[in-house]
Amino acid sequence: MTNDTSTPRTLALTAGAVAATAGLGAAAMVNYRKFRLRLAANAAELNETLPVNSLWWRTHAKEKGDLLYVAIGDSAAQGIGASAPNRGYVGILADHIRLATGQSLRVVNLSVSGATVDLAVRDQLPRFTKLQPDFVTVAIGANDIAQWDAARFEAGIREVFAALPPHALVADLPCFHLPHNERKVMVANRIVRDVAAEHGLTVVPLHATTHREGWRSVFTQVANDFFHPNDRGYRIWAEAFLPDMSAVAARRVPQAALAE
């Protein structure tokens, strides 16, 4: 994900427009401008963590494990906004796999901050096809909403999903809350579900899970850039994956190992 399409950021822009059109006065506009400056500073500070998180995942990808988990995605998969890279949803799911299986786990996080579906096809799939993962998660597409092109999105999703093993978990797009974004997300998620069905892939209900959290989640589950999830927000994301991830673990790992 990038901070160009964020629901919270769009919310802030909308709030500014409402303030202006409602004639709330100069003081309100001054406060709004201060808020925007602070938001920009927070976003710049958080952007400094992009290479830090990327290096963390590359370093840990070298660790050996009995099982292999591969993630495809954007900055959300990188855990940007969390207090540590492994407190994003990928790290939480990795811990769950270790606990559920009782086995060691290597995590290869192919995600790239700012990735669109096209960029995932270009940069992540070539690396993915060289691996034979026991667990796969895909959460991509939120960055496509900014310059929405349904045909291009579908073409990219088809390429990504065609490369996945049948046990891969693919998430639909999270809730953007604002109607003008949600209309695009509705189309994107219909594409995700249709193409996933063609390939027999399980769709993780990320949209429904985040939608249930409501507007308040903008203030309680988002980092100080008002875009990326914070630790609490990533736990919500992970909760969307956990039931299906547990089912995959039960199928992929011998029951004797699961009982240990």
C-alpha positions in Angstrom: 0.0 0.0 0.0 1.1 3.6 -0.5 -0.3 6.7 1.1 -1.8 8.0 -2.1 -5.0 6.0 -1.9 -5.5 5.7 1.9 -8.9 5.9 3.3 -7.7 7.9 6.4 -5.8 10.3 4.2 -8.8 10.8 1.9 -10.9 11.3 5.1 -8.6 14.1 6.0 -8.9 15.7 2.6 -12.7 15.4 2.8 -12.7 17.0 6.2 -10.9 19.9 4.9 -13.3 20.3 2.0 -16.2 20.2 4.3 -14.7 22.8 6.6 -14.2 25.1 3.7 -17.6 24.7 2.2 -19.4 24.9 5.5 -17.8 28.2 6.3 -16.2 27.2 9.6 -14.0 30.2 9.5 -10.3 31.1 9.3 -9.4 29.5 12.6 -10.7 26.1 11.5 -8.8 26.3 8.2 -5.6 27.3 10.0 -6.0 24.3 12.3 -6.7 22.1 9.3 -3.5 23.3 7.6 -1.5 22.6 10.8 -3.0 19.1 10.8 -2.0 18.5 7.2 1.6 19.6 7.9 1.8 17.3 10.9 0.3 14.5 8.9 2.9 15.1 6.2 5.7 15.1 8.7 4.4 11.8 10.3 4.2 10.2 6.8 7.8 11.3 6.0 9.0 9.8 9.3 7.2 6.6 8.7 8.6 6.4 5.1 12.1 6.2 6.7 11.1 2.7 7.9 10.6 1.3 4.4 14.2 0.3 3.9 14.4 -0.9 7.5 11.5 -3.3 7.2 12.7 -4.5 3.8 16.1 -5.3 5.1 14.6 -7.0 8.1 12.6 -9.4 5.9 15.5 -10.0 3.5 17.7 -10.9 6.5 15.2 -13.2 8.1 14.5 -14.9 4.7 17.9 -16.5 5.0 16.9 -18.4 8.1 16.2 -22.1 7.6 13.0 -23.8 8.5 11.1 -27.1 8.2 8.3 -25.2 6.5 8.2 -22.3 4.0 5.8 -19.3 4.1 5.8 -16.9 1.2 4.0 -13.6 1.1 3.1 -11.5 -1.9 1.9 -7.9 -1.3 2.6 -4.3 -0.7 3.7 -2.2 2.3 1.0 -3.8 4.5 2.7 -7.1 4.0 6.0 -5.4 4.9 4.4 -4.3 8.2 4.8 -0.6 7.7 3.2 1.2 10.5 3.7 -1.6 13.1 6.0 -1.1 16.0 8.3 -3.8 14.4 8.2 -5.6 11.0 7.1 -8.9 12.5 4.1 -7.2 14.2 2.5 -6.8 10.8 0.0 -9.4 9.6 2.7 -11.5 7.9 4.7 -11.8 11.1 1.6 -12.6 13.2 0.6 -15.3 10.7 4.1 -16.7 10.8 3.9 -17.0 14.6 0.6 -18.7 14.3 1.9 -21.3 11.8 4.8 -22.1 14.1 2.5 -22.5 17.0 -0.1 -24.6 15.1 2.4 -26.9 13.5 5.1 -27.1 16.2 7.7 -26.8 13.4 10.3 -24.2 12.4 9.3 -21.8 9.6 11.2 -19.8 7.0 9.4 -16.7 5.8 10.2 -15.2 2.4 8.3 -11.9 2.2 8.4 -10.9 -1.5 6.2 -7.8 -0.9 7.3 -4.4 -2.0 6.1 -1.1 -0.5 3.9 0.7 -3.1 3.3 -2.3 -5.2 0.4 -2.5 -7.6 -0.9 -5.7 -9.1 1.2 -4.9 -12.3 4.3 -4.4 -10.2 3.7 -7.6 -8.3 3.5 -9.5 -11.6 6.8 -7.8 -12.7 8.8 -8.0 -9.5 7.4 -10.6 -7.2 6.1 -13.4 -9.4 9.5 -14.2 -11.0 10.9 -14.9 -7.6 7.8 -16.7 -6.4 7.9 -19.3 -9.2 11.3 -20.4 -8.0 9.9 -21.4 -4.6 7.8 -24.3 -3.3 6.0 -22.8 -0.3 3.9 -24.7 2.2 2.0 -21.5 3.0 1.2 -18.5 0.7 -0.7 -15.3 1.3 -1.5 -12.7 -1.3 -2.9 -9.2 -0.4 -2.4 -6.9 -3.3 -4.5 -4.3 -5.1 -5.1 -1.4 -2.7 -2.6 0.8 -4.6 -4.5 0.2 -7.8 -7.5 2.2 -6.6 -5.7 5.6 -7.1 -5.6 5.1 -10.9 -8.3 2.6 -11.2 -8.5 0.5 -14.4 -10.7 -2.5 -14.0 -9.5 -4.3 -17.1 -5.8 -3.8 -16.2 -6.5 -4.9 -12.7 -8.2 -8.1 -13.8 -5.4 -8.9 -16.2 -2.8 -8.6 -13.5 -4.9 -10.6 -11.0 -5.2 -13.4 -13.5 -1.4 -13.6 -13.9 -0.9 -13.6 -10.1 -3.5 -16.2 -9.3 -2.5 -18.5 -12.2 1.0 -18.8 -10.6 -0.3 -19.8 -7.2 -0.6 -23.3 -5.7 -4.1 -24.4 -4.8 -3.5 -23.9 -1.0 -2.7 -20.2 -1.4 -4.8 -17.7 0.5 -5.8 -14.6 -1.4 -7.3 -11.6 0.4 -9.8 -9.2 -1.1 -9.1 -5.5 -0.7 -9.7 -3.9 2.7 -12.5 -1.5 3.4 -11.9 2.1 2.3 -15.0 3.4 4.0 -15.5 6.4 1.7 -18.2 5.8 -1.0 -16.1 6.9 -4.0 -13.3 4.5 -3.1 -15.7 1.7 -2.0 -17.3 1.7 -5.4 -14.0 0.8 -7.0 -13.2 -1.7 -4.2 -16.5 -3.4 -4.8 -15.5 -4.0 -8.5 -12.0 -5.1 -7.5 -13.2 -7.6 -5.0 -15.7 -9.0 -7.4 -12.8 -9.6 -9.8 -10.7 -11.2 -7.0 -13.5 -13.5 -6.0 -14.3 -14.5 -9.6 -10.8 -15.2 -10.6 -10.0 -17.0 -7.4 -13.0 -19.3 -8.0 -11.7 -20.1 -11.4 -8.5 -21.4 -9.8 -10.1 -22.9 -6.8 -8.3 -20.5 -4.4 -9.6 -19.5 -1.0 -10.5 -15.8 -0.6 -9.8 -14.3 2.8 -12.6 -11.8 3.8 -10.3 -8.8 4.5 -13.0 -6.3 3.4 -15.7 -7.7 5.6 -13.4 -7.9 8.6 -12.1 -4.4 8.3 -15.6 -3.0 7.4 -17.0 -4.4 10.7 -14.4 -2.3 12.6 -16.2 0.8 11.3 -15.2 4.5 11.2 -13.6 4.4 14.6 -10.9 2.2 13.3 -9.5 5.2 11.5 -8.5 6.6 14.9 -7.6 3.4 16.8 -6.1 1.0 14.2 -4.0 3.3 12.0 -0.4 4.5 12.4 0.4 8.2 12.8 0.5 8.7 9.0 -3.2 8.1 9.1 -2.8 5.4 6.4 -1.0 2.3 7.4 -2.4 0.0 10.1 -0.8 0.1 13.5 -0.2 -3.0 15.7 -3.9 -3.2 16.6 -4.9 -2.8 12.9 -2.6 -5.5 11.8 -4.0 -7.9 14.4 -7.4 -7.3 12.7 -5.9 -8.1 9.3 -4.4 -11.2 10.7 -7.7 -12.3 12.2 -9.2 -12.3 8.7 -6.6 -14.8 7.6 -6.4 -17.0 10.7 -9.3 -19.4 10.2 -8.2 -20.3 6.7 -4.6 -20.4 7.6 -5.4 -22.9 10.4 -7.2 -25.0 7.9 -4.3 -24.9 5.5 -1.9 -25.9 8.3 -4.1 -28.9 9.2 -4.1 -30.0 5.6 -0.4 -29.4 4.8 1.2 -30.7 8.0 0.8 -34.3 9.3 -1.7 -34.5 12.2 1.0 -36.0 14.4 3.0 -32.7 14.1 -0.1 -30.7 14.8 -0.7 -32.6 18.0 2.8 -32.0 19.3 
